[in-house]
Amino acid sequence: MSSALTDLCRYPVVQAPMAGGASCPRLAAAVSEAGGLGFLAAGYKTADGMYQEIKQTRSLTGRPFGVNLFMPQRGSADPAAIEVYRHQLAGETSWYETPLGDPDSGGDDGYEAKLAILRDDPVPVVSFTFGCPGSEVLASFAKAGTFTIVTVTTPEEAAAAELAGADALCVQGVEAGGHQGTHRDDPAADGAGIGLLTLITLVRDRVELPLIATGGLMRGSQIAAVLAAGADAAQLGTAFLVCPESSAHTLHKQAMNNPLFARTELTRAFSGRPARGLVNRFMREHGPYAPAAYPQVHHLTSGLRKAAAKAGDAQGMSLWAGQGHRMAREMPAGDLVAVLAAETESARTALVPEAS
């Protein structure tokens, strides 16, 4: 690992920030305590909610951890397309006996308030998804002693983040579960994501920053592979989602190895932005009609997803998962970090030819 990442974690294992439920203080602290780098997800939380989780995590570990922020979304979604999708979802409101949410509930996710808190009371690491902050924001975190990471999905995004002053990049392959962290949501690019190993090589040719690889990684042998390809560490989300410390819904955890959910797809059905999840009824019925409208569609379907979870109906939930979901292992997060570290070391040793 680069020296900067070595200072943050003993092993090249980063727990992905999973907004919407799975990430929580217990999980982040357990990963950090075991020698990885745990993360809190500030997305969809209030600024105060984020701060309360930071305080909880600090009470559980003295090791470094990170906080992930969603960049504000200022794109102009088509109101007519959103209205059409509202009618498409009418049957769901009857089925779950809950109204649709207000699509205009806001698009900045409390970004400025969260920045203010993280500047006033710095955490070791802050990462950004759905875009790259301006150079002045990154410089302010550097002044506060905070290590910054920007999620990228193309070499062009990587070069822009390096120019802006990011300390490292989280290189996200199309295999990743949850939302694709593209800096610009272009419907014309749907399905054109780059696989992780290829993306690492392309990005490494463009930038000199430390790289954290993410996308479908579940085993130490895969971590060893991305390290050999040029990454400095690996970020895993789905692998940690099933840990007992994770706050993911029980139905979500159980679905990872449920034969009813055989594969994953990228869909806009739940949020209006491409995100990879287990294919279920909601995705099949509504994915083809969902507009490119984030976070409007997220707000629209939020109540439906909560109602489905309350009813015990996984077919109406957003079951975010990476392509390697069937390899999920249910064990304490600290144990998983240790297993991944041992597997990685074993695989890396096997790659090095014995001295003659």
Secondary structure as UniProt FT lines:
FT   HELIX           3..8
FT   STRAND          13..15
FT   TURN            19..22
FT   HELIX           25..33
FT   TURN            34..35
FT   STRAND          37..41
FT   TURN            43..44
FT   HELIX           47..60
FT   STRAND          65..70
FT   HELIX           79..88
FT   HELIX           90..96
FT   TURN            103..104
FT   TURN            109..110
FT   HELIX           111..120
FT   STRAND          125..129
FT   HELIX           135..144
FT   STRAND          147..152
FT   HELIX           155..164
FT   STRAND          168..172
FT   TURN            174..175
FT   STRAND          178..179
FT   HELIX           187..189
FT   TURN            190..191
FT   HELIX           196..204
FT   TURN            205..206
FT   STRAND          211..214
FT   HELIX           220..229
FT   STRAND          233..236
FT   HELIX           238..241
FT   TURN            244..245
FT   HELIX           250..255
FT   TURN            256..257
FT   TURN            259..260
FT   STRAND          264..267
FT   TURN            269..271
FT   STRAND          275..278
FT   HELIX           281..286
FT   HELIX           287..289
FT   TURN            294..295
FT   HELIX           296..310
FT   TURN            311..312
FT   HELIX           314..316
FT   TURN            323..324
FT   HELIX           325..327
FT   HELIX           333..351
//
